[in-house]
């Protein structure tokens, strides 16, 4: 894997324990808007043959997720990491606060058109759950409809995904914000938050663990894409097995502003058409929150 960063200092503690020999970059990376200021550096990191390029920014001036969606000329798997950034957002464009010490991870992966393309949207959440279980299993994470990862009823991570056709073929782009050492305060109109350090305080002082979660996340994304190619429905089964909203008292709200409340009751089932079943009635295009949470803004 070739590693590019805008300055030597942007190889922050997250990758502090990875073997890396820094040399001047031989050529600029295809993501021209990632160049930033200062000298480029290049290194070799062993995440496996699938991942060919990693871009690290100390402070991303705009959403890496958006830039990867627009990028062309990419080969193989591409990872983009940021220590801090501007313009990061979650579902429905809600601002995602970047706190130093947390992980802001984006990736672009080549995929072939086939059955079950609509299931790829669930891959990032599954990958986050697997990565956490590999490194800090006591957190026992679960998926929460539709694109969040929760631990003990608190939000630990949020995920975005996009499928894009370009001249090289289809690219699957994911964006993940994972709370590692700090849990942002989202206010009264949002769920409670958690961070991995709450389950193991050594995270605050051990950069090797941070590097391990990056490795585990890259490996989990690759593994779930292999599963998707072999058996697309395995994605759906895995997502439901980890779904923490099922058989819980929830409130459903419309996925579009002003987010009207659609129903409140026990979520019994999520069907293959992505409808949520409460009190014997199915609701499409719905967001889900635990009943004690405030309404979506």
C-alpha positions as CSV (number, residue, x, y, z in Angstrom):
1,X,0.0,0.0,0.0
2,X,1.2,3.5,-0.8
3,X,0.6,6.0,1.9
4,X,0.3,9.7,1.2
5,X,0.0,12.5,3.7
6,X,0.2,16.3,3.5
7,X,2.9,16.6,6.2
8,X,5.0,14.3,8.3
9,X,3.1,15.5,11.4
10,X,-0.2,14.2,10.0
11,X,1.0,10.7,10.7
12,X,-0.7,11.1,14.1
13,X,-0.9,8.7,16.9
14,X,-3.6,6.7,15.1
15,X,-0.9,5.1,13.0
16,X,1.9,5.6,15.5
17,X,2.7,1.9,15.9
18,X,2.5,0.9,12.2
19,X,5.8,0.2,10.5
20,X,6.4,3.1,8.1
21,X,9.5,4.4,6.3
22,X,8.8,7.9,5.1
23,X,10.3,9.1,1.8
24,X,9.4,12.0,-0.5
25,X,6.4,11.0,-2.7
26,X,7.4,10.3,-6.2
27,X,4.2,11.6,-7.7
28,X,1.0,13.3,-6.6
29,X,-2.0,11.2,-5.8
30,X,-5.1,11.1,-8.1
31,X,-7.2,12.9,-5.6
32,X,-5.9,16.3,-6.5
33,X,-8.0,18.1,-3.8
34,X,-6.2,16.0,-1.2
35,X,-2.9,17.6,-1.9
36,X,-3.2,20.4,0.6
37,X,-0.1,22.3,1.5
38,X,3.4,21.1,2.4
39,X,5.4,18.2,1.1
40,X,4.0,14.8,0.2
41,X,5.3,11.6,1.8
42,X,5.0,8.1,0.8
43,X,5.3,4.9,2.8
44,X,4.4,1.2,2.8
45,X,1.7,-0.1,5.1
46,X,0.7,-3.8,5.1
47,X,-3.1,-3.9,5.1
48,X,-3.1,-6.6,2.5
49,X,-3.0,-6.7,-1.3
50,X,-6.6,-5.4,-1.7
51,X,-5.8,-1.9,-0.4
52,X,-3.5,-0.1,-2.7
53,X,-3.6,3.5,-1.5
54,X,-4.1,5.4,1.8
55,X,-4.4,9.1,2.1
56,X,-4.0,10.7,5.6
57,X,-4.8,14.3,6.4
58,X,-4.1,16.0,9.7
59,X,-7.1,18.4,8.9
60,X,-9.3,17.6,6.0
61,X,-10.6,20.8,4.5
62,X,-13.7,19.1,3.1
63,X,-15.5,15.8,3.3
64,X,-13.2,13.0,2.2
65,X,-16.4,11.0,1.5
66,X,-17.5,13.5,-1.1
67,X,-14.1,13.7,-2.6
68,X,-13.9,9.9,-3.1
69,X,-17.3,10.0,-4.7
70,X,-16.1,12.5,-7.3
71,X,-12.6,10.9,-7.8
72,X,-11.7,9.2,-11.0
73,X,-8.8,7.1,-12.1
74,X,-8.6,5.1,-8.9
75,X,-7.2,1.6,-8.8
76,X,-8.0,-1.0,-6.2
77,X,-9.1,-0.2,-2.7
78,X,-8.4,3.4,-1.5
79,X,-8.5,4.5,2.2
80,X,-8.7,8.1,3.4
81,X,-8.2,9.0,7.1
82,X,-8.4,12.3,8.8
83,X,-7.5,13.4,12.3
84,X,-9.8,16.4,12.1
85,X,-11.9,18.0,9.4
86,X,-14.4,20.4,8.1
87,X,-17.6,19.7,6.3
88,X,-18.1,16.2,7.6
89,X,-21.7,15.1,7.9
90,X,-23.9,12.1,8.7
91,X,-27.3,10.9,7.4
92,X,-29.5,13.5,5.9
93,X,-26.6,16.0,5.9
94,X,-26.5,16.4,9.7
95,X,-23.2,17.9,10.8
96,X,-20.7,15.3,12.2
97,X,-18.5,16.8,14.9
98,X,-14.8,15.9,14.5
99,X,-13.1,15.5,17.8
100,X,-9.4,14.8,18.1
101,X,-8.6,11.2,18.9
102,X,-11.6,9.7,17.1
103,X,-11.5,7.9,13.7
104,X,-12.7,9.5,10.5
105,X,-12.4,6.7,7.9
106,X,-13.5,6.7,4.2
107,X,-12.8,4.1,1.6
108,X,-13.5,3.6,-2.1
109,X,-13.7,0.0,-3.4
110,X,-14.3,-1.4,-6.9
111,X,-17.4,-3.6,-7.2
112,X,-19.0,-5.5,-10.1
113,X,-22.7,-5.0,-11.0
114,X,-24.8,-7.9,-9.8
115,X,-27.6,-9.1,-7.6
116,X,-28.1,-7.5,-4.2
117,X,-26.5,-4.1,-5.0
118,X,-29.1,-2.6,-2.6
119,X,-27.6,-4.6,0.2
120,X,-24.2,-2.9,0.0
121,X,-25.5,0.0,2.1
122,X,-25.4,-2.3,5.2
123,X,-21.7,-3.4,4.7
124,X,-20.1,-0.4,6.6
125,X,-22.1,-1.1,9.8
126,X,-21.3,-4.8,9.7
127,X,-17.6,-4.0,9.1
128,X,-17.5,-1.6,12.1
129,X,-19.2,-4.2,14.3
130,X,-16.7,-6.9,13.3
131,X,-13.7,-4.5,13.7
132,X,-14.8,-3.5,17.2
133,X,-15.4,-7.2,18.2
134,X,-11.9,-8.0,17.0
135,X,-10.2,-5.3,19.1
136,X,-12.5,-4.5,22.0
137,X,-15.1,-7.3,22.2
138,X,-16.5,-6.1,25.6
139,X,-18.2,-3.3,23.7
140,X,-20.5,-5.8,22.1
141,X,-21.7,-3.5,19.3
142,X,-24.9,-3.8,17.3
143,X,-26.4,-2.2,14.2
144,X,-29.2,0.3,14.6
145,X,-31.5,1.1,11.7
146,X,-30.4,2.2,9.3
147,X,-26.7,3.2,9.3
148,X,-25.6,3.5,13.0
149,X,-23.6,1.3,15.3
150,X,-24.7,1.3,19.0
151,X,-23.2,0.0,22.2
152,X,-25.4,-0.1,25.4
153,X,-28.1,2.1,23.7
154,X,-25.5,4.8,22.8
155,X,-24.2,5.8,19.4
156,X,-20.7,4.6,18.8
157,X,-20.4,5.1,15.0
158,X,-22.3,6.4,12.0
159,X,-21.9,5.3,8.5
160,X,-22.5,6.6,5.0
161,X,-22.3,4.8,1.6
162,X,-22.7,5.5,-2.0
163,X,-22.5,3.6,-5.3
164,X,-21.0,5.4,-8.2
165,X,-20.4,4.5,-11.8
166,X,-17.2,5.8,-13.4
167,X,-15.2,5.0,-16.5
168,X,-13.3,2.3,-14.6
169,X,-16.5,0.6,-13.4
170,X,-18.6,0.8,-10.3
171,X,-17.1,2.1,-7.1
172,X,-18.5,1.6,-3.6
173,X,-17.7,4.5,-1.3
174,X,-18.1,4.4,2.5
175,X,-17.7,7.0,5.2
176,X,-17.4,6.1,8.9
177,X,-17.1,8.2,12.0
178,X,-16.1,6.1,15.0
179,X,-15.8,7.5,18.5
180,X,-12.6,6.1,19.9
181,X,-11.5,8.3,22.8
182,X,-14.2,11.0,23.0
183,X,-18.0,10.9,22.8
184,X,-19.4,14.0,21.3
185,X,-22.3,15.7,23.0
186,X,-25.1,15.9,20.4
187,X,-27.7,17.7,22.5
188,X,-31.2,16.9,23.6
189,X,-32.4,16.1,20.1
190,X,-30.1,13.3,19.4
191,X,-29.2,9.9,20.9
192,X,-26.7,9.4,23.7
193,X,-23.1,8.7,22.5
194,X,-20.3,6.4,23.6
195,X,-16.6,5.8,22.8
196,X,-14.4,2.8,22.9
197,X,-12.3,4.3,25.7
198,X,-15.4,3.9,28.0
199,X,-15.0,0.1,27.6
200,X,-11.2,0.0,27.9
201,X,-9.5,3.1,29.2
202,X,-6.2,2.0,27.7
203,X,-7.4,3.3,24.4
204,X,-6.6,6.8,25.5
205,X,-2.9,6.0,25.8
206,X,-2.2,3.1,23.4
207,X,-1.8,4.0,19.7
208,X,-1.3,0.4,18.8
209,X,-5.0,-0.2,19.6
210,X,-6.0,2.6,17.3
211,X,-3.9,1.2,14.5
212,X,-5.4,-2.2,15.1
213,X,-9.0,-0.9,14.6
214,X,-7.9,0.6,11.3
215,X,-6.5,-2.7,10.2
216,X,-9.5,-4.6,11.5
217,X,-11.9,-2.2,9.7
218,X,-10.0,-2.6,6.4
219,X,-10.1,-6.4,6.7
220,X,-13.8,-6.5,7.7
221,X,-14.8,-4.4,4.7
222,X,-12.9,-6.6,2.4
223,X,-14.4,-9.8,4.0
224,X,-17.9,-8.5,3.7
225,X,-17.5,-7.6,0.0
226,X,-16.3,-11.2,-0.6
227,X,-19.4,-12.4,1.2
228,X,-21.6,-10.2,-0.9
229,X,-20.1,-11.5,-4.1
230,X,-20.7,-15.1,-3.0
231,X,-24.1,-14.7,-1.3
232,X,-25.6,-11.2,-1.3
233,X,-28.3,-12.3,1.2
234,X,-25.6,-13.0,3.8
235,X,-25.3,-9.2,4.2
236,X,-29.0,-8.9,5.1
237,X,-28.9,-11.9,7.5
238,X,-25.8,-10.5,9.2
239,X,-27.3,-7.1,9.5
240,X,-30.5,-8.4,11.1
241,X,-28.6,-10.7,13.5
242,X,-26.9,-7.6,14.9
243,X,-29.9,-5.3,14.8
244,X,-30.4,-3.8,18.3
245,X,-33.8,-2.3,17.6
246,X,-35.7,-5.5,17.1
247,X,-38.2,-6.5,19.8
248,X,-37.6,-3.1,21.5
249,X,-39.9,-0.2,22.1
250,X,-39.2,2.3,19.3
251,X,-40.5,5.4,17.6
252,X,-40.6,5.6,13.8
253,X,-40.3,8.9,12.1
254,X,-40.4,9.9,8.4
255,X,-37.1,9.9,6.7
256,X,-37.8,13.3,5.2
257,X,-38.3,16.6,6.9
258,X,-40.1,17.5,9.0
259,X,-39.7,13.9,10.3
260,X,-43.2,13.4,11.4
261,X,-43.8,10.6,13.9
262,X,-45.3,7.6,12.0
263,X,-45.7,5.1,14.8
264,X,-44.6,4.1,18.3
265,X,-44.5,0.5,19.6
266,X,-42.4,-2.6,19.5
267,X,-40.4,-3.2,16.3
268,X,-41.1,-6.8,15.4
269,X,-39.6,-7.2,12.0
270,X,-37.7,-5.5,9.2
271,X,-38.6,-7.1,5.9
272,X,-36.5,-7.6,2.7
273,X,-38.2,-4.5,1.2
274,X,-36.7,-2.5,4.1
275,X,-40.1,-1.8,5.7
276,X,-40.3,-1.6,9.5
277,X,-43.1,-3.5,11.2
278,X,-44.7,-2.0,14.3
279,X,-48.1,-3.3,15.7
280,X,-48.8,-5.3,12.6
281,X,-48.3,-2.4,10.1
282,X,-45.3,-1.8,7.8
283,X,-43.6,1.5,7.4
284,X,-41.3,2.4,4.5
285,X,-38.8,5.2,4.4
286,X,-38.7,5.4,8.1
287,X,-36.1,6.3,10.7
288,X,-36.0,4.5,14.0
289,X,-35.1,5.6,17.5
290,X,-35.6,4.2,20.9
291,X,-38.8,5.6,22.5
292,X,-36.9,7.5,25.2
293,X,-34.8,9.3,22.7
294,X,-35.9,12.8,21.6
295,X,-37.3,13.2,18.1
296,X,-35.1,13.8,15.1
297,X,-34.6,17.5,14.5
